[in-house]
């Protein structure tokens, strides 16, 4: 059986700091999410042929392997940092979470039985990828909670506050990266959900 996986990749969060000195009005912290879905075509007369097509055309997973599907995400941050009464305060932490899904799209005219297996297969694949996106959003929420309300003694351009923001966001990112990897390890283990999805596509229920 071809080695085909579902995968997830992240892009290190970009830290954009708002002007250090802002007016008294403060917006509420917000998460905006931008979602894009891309597809690549696969065709075949059997589950094995479809698996081979994904192995040839799927998104790259490392240097030598391909993935069935993939979730990529990145986070762009904007922080409202204010110098006030000798301290630098983080009033808001806004984020844009950009998620890109890549899925296979069945083309041609498969048999009714194969089409039914494909639909079930893709439902499982989408659930897997959407879990990666959910974990990414949870990461953003956790980072917002960790950063908002931070207050440190004022220095030039609130540089200490900016460094602390970066350290906290990166720490939360590392925690959730470990959760993403653990989730993949469970799903891809022999007998795991991904393994069962692939086998059901190839050999049927």
N, C-alpha and C positions, 0 to 999 in steps of 0.2 A: 504494500500500500504506500502510495506517495506520502512524503512528509509534508503535510500542509497544516498550517496553524492559523488561528486568529490572533491578532496582535494589537498592541497599543503602544504608542510612542508619545512622549511629551517633549515639549520645547521649554527650556528653562524660563520661568516667569520673568518678564521684563518689568523693571521698576521705574515708574514715572512719578516723580515727586512734584506736586503742585507747588506754586510759589510759597515761600516760607511765611510771608506776611500777607494775610488776607483780611478782608473785612469781617465784621462780627457775625454776619449771617452764615450759617453752616447748613449744607445739604445733608440728607440722610445717606448713609453708606448704601451702595447699590451694587448689584451684580447684573450685568447685561450679558446675555448669551447669544452668540452668533453661531448658527449651525449650518454646515454645508454637507451635502451628500453627493459623493461621486460613485460611479459604477464602471465596471469593465465587463465586457461580454464574454460569456462562456457558452459552449454548446456541446452536446454529446448524446449518445443513444443509451447510455447507462450511467449509473452513479460513478463507476470507476472512471469512465471517460470524462465526466464533469470534474471529478477530483483532479485528474491529470491536466485538464484545461485550467483549473485554478492554480495548479502548481506551475504552469507555464506563464500565466498572465497576471496573477495576483500581485498586490503591492509587495515591495521588497521587505523582508524581515531579516535584517542583518545583511551580510554580503552574499551569502550563497543560497538562502532559502526564500520562499515566497509565502505569503499569508493568504488565507481565505478572505479575510476582511481586516480592516484596520481602523483604529480610532486615534487621530492625532489631536492634540489640544495645546493651546498656549494661553497664558494669562497676561494681560496688560493692566498694570495698576496705576492708579492716580491717588495720591495721598494729600490731604489737606493738613499741612503742618503750620502751626501758628505760634509765634513768639509772643508771650504775654506774661507780665509780672515776673520776669526773670527766668521763665521756663519755656520749653518748647513742647507744645501739645499736639497730638495727632487727633484731630476732630473727626475726620472721615477717611475711609479707605474704600474707594470705588474700584471696581474691577470689570474688565471685559474678558469673558471666557469664550474663546473661539474653538469650536469643535468641528473637525472634519471627519466624516465617516467615509470609508471606501468599501463597497460591497460588490460581489459578483451579480451580474444580471443574466438570467437564462434567455437564450435566443433559440430560434428554430422551433420545431414542433416535436417536443418529447412525447412519449407515450403518456396516457393518463396516469398510470401507476407511478412513473418516474416524476411527473409533475407534482403529484401529491407528496412524494417523498421530498422533493425539492422545497415545496412550501413549508413543510415541517422543519426541514433542515435550516432554512433561512430564518424562520421564527426564532430558533435557538441561537443562531449566529447574531441576530439583531439584539436579542436579550443580553448576550455576552458583551457586545460592544457598548450598549447603552449603560451597562453597569460600570464600565470604565469611565464614561462621561459623568455618571452620577458621583463616582468617587472623586473625580476632578472638581465637580461643583462643591462637594463636601469639603475638599481641601481649601477652596477659596473662602468658604464661610468660616472655617476654622482659623484661617489666616487673618480674616477681618476681625474676628473676636480677639485674637491675640494682639493685634496692632492698635485697634481703635482705643483711645483713652490713654495711650502711652504718654508719659510726661517725664521729661528729663531737664536738668539745668540748661539754661540757654548758653549757646556758644555761637561762633561765627556761622551764619546761615543755617543754624540748627543741624550742624553736621553730625553731632553725636546721635541725635534723634534719627537722622536718615540712616546712619550705620546700624542702629538698633532695629529699625524697620526692616532693613534688608536681611539682617541676621534672623529675625523672627520668621519672616516669610520663607526664607530658605529652610529653616528648621521644620516648619510645618510641611513644606513641599517634600522634604526628605522622608518624613513620617508617612505621608500618603503615597509616595513612590513605593515604599516598602509594602504598603497595603495592596497597591496595584500588582506588584510582582507576586505577592502571596496568593492573590485571587487567580492570577494566570496559572500559577503552579498547581492549584487545586483543580482548575478547569481542564488543564492539559494533561494531568496525570493519567496513567493507564486506567481505563474504566471511568474516567472523569466525564463531565458533561460534553466537552468538545469531542473526546474520543468516541463517545456514544453517538453523537450527532453524525460524525463522519461514517462510522460503521453502518448506521441506519440508512444513510444515503447510498452507500455502496452495495450493501447486501439486503436491504429491506428490513422491516420490523421482525 
